[in-house]
Amino acid sequence: MDAKAKRMKFQETVGKGEEDRISVLPDSLLLEIISRLPSTKSAVRTGILSKRWKHIWTLLPTLSFYHKDENLKWSEFVSMVNKTLTRRGILKLKKFKVYTKHYYGLESHVKNWIRYAIRCNIEKLGLSIRHLYLKCKFVVDKLFCNNSSFTDLNLDSCIFNSIGAISWKNLGSLFISNGKLDDDSIENILSGSPLLETLELYDCCGYSRLDITSKTVKNLLLDGYIVPEDYNDAGNFTNIVTINAPNILSLTIHGELLLWKVLLVNVSSLIEANLDYTRTRQYETSLYEVDEDMLKGFILNLRHVKELKIGELCSKGFFHLRAKGFIFPSNVKLMVD
């Protein structure tokens, strides 16, 4: 039965005076029902059921827009989002998500959507904005960087370089993937986020140090490091990332690291650490000693942690070190099936 047929059946039932048990529920329960739908688009469609349902969806504290349908034109997606935001009005918003693989030409609209979310005192914001074929990035602007309502940010394919001061006074968790950040950007983020507890960087590039002296940051995850798109001479790419984070309690280093080395300067408060990375190098063929040296350095610097988990991607280096007679501390646990 299609949507039109369902609507007619519903209206016929109501017209006969039969009890509509769902519609007589209080707004709070109807909102709970609508919130479990897969997307905001589905929630908006409930407005056609009856006058009782017409504006219920506008009270939702969460808006999610996904542009995954290859047959849906960019203009249609943009129109759908714009109409939804206009109809909803400026009401408190806890979570706002936008996912699209067709970013090209949408920058002005995306900025307007962000402004809307900020006017609604958004708490949790998720942006995944890229082009399916072109490596376009969304440039974070100053308006975005000065907002005290953010508590959780999940940002994909963004450029943070040269953005100036940041003021995220209530931000507790920051997740950045496929982002371009220089050292100044990292410093600005940390200094402008006094309540930050968790920092996660996935396949980012551009930075060479993580100097985290804040006493609030307890969890650090580095999952992958990519070669910057504007770096043409990958054959001489020997970047080193240093981590100075004396107050973090948990450290995770995963994924493919296109780096020469990752060095730990000070992680004296660590309780647990997880290592499951590979240094896949298109420009190197036999530098296994570098891998072993880096893993050995990690192990020696993390002797004080309660548990050091080493995953399958690091197992080759682990076995090479053991074959050479290296004595592993008792806190090391190899996580290989």
C-alpha positions, 0 to 999 in steps of 0.5 A: 500500500503506497503513502496516498492509499495509507493516508486515505485509509487513515482519513476514512477511519477517522471520518467514521469516528473510529478511535485513532489510538496513536493520534490521541497520545500526548506530544511527548510520546508522538515525538518519541515515535517520530524520532525513531524514524530513519531520517528527518524526511520520513518524520516530515512525511508524517505531517500528512496523516492528519491535522493532529500530526501536521506540526508534531515533527517541528518539535523534534530536537534532532534533524538528519539529512542524508543525500545517498540517493544517486538519483536525487539531484543536488538541487532537489536535496538542497530544496528539501533541506531548505523547506524543512528548516523554513517550516520548522522555524527557530526552535531549540535543536539538540542534534543536526546532521548533514551527509552528502557526497555531492558538495560541489556548488553547495557551500553557500547553502551549507553555511546557511544550514550551519547558521540556522543550527547555531541560531537554534542553539545546536548542541551536537553537530555532524557534517559530512560534506564532500564530492563523490569524485572531486576532493572538495573540502568545506572551509570552516569560517569564523562564525562556526568557530565562535559558538558556546552551545556546541557540546559535540562536533563530528566533522568530515572533510573540513579545512581548519587552516588559518581560521584564527581564534576558536571559542567552543566553551562547552565542547566535550567531544571533537571528531574530525575525519579527512580534515586538513589542520595545521599546528596553529589550528590544533593549538587554537582548538585546544585553547578554545575548548576548555571542557574538551574531554575527547579528541579523535582524528581520522585520516587527517593531515597537515599537523606535526604535533599534538601538544595537549597540556589541557587537564580536561582532555582524557582521551586521544585517538589518532586513526590514520594520517594521510599525505596532504593533497597539495604535497607533490613529492611523496618520495621525500615525505618524512614527516614526524608527528610528536605527541605531548599529552601529559594528562590523557588517560587513554591513547589509541593509534590505529590505521594507516600512517603515512608518516616517518614516525610518531613520537611520544614526548610525555604521556605520563598519566596514561592508564591504557593504550591501543596500538594497531597501525601500519606504516604503509608507504608507497615510496618505501620498500625495506624500511622494516627497522623503522617500524620496529624502532617506532614500535619499540619506542612506544612499548618502552614509553608505555611501560607504566600503563596498566594495559598496552594492547597491540593489534594485528597490524603491528604484529609483524613488528612485534614478532620481529622484536621478539625474534631479536630477543627484546623483552616485552614488559608484562603490561603488553597484550597481543590482540591477534586471533 
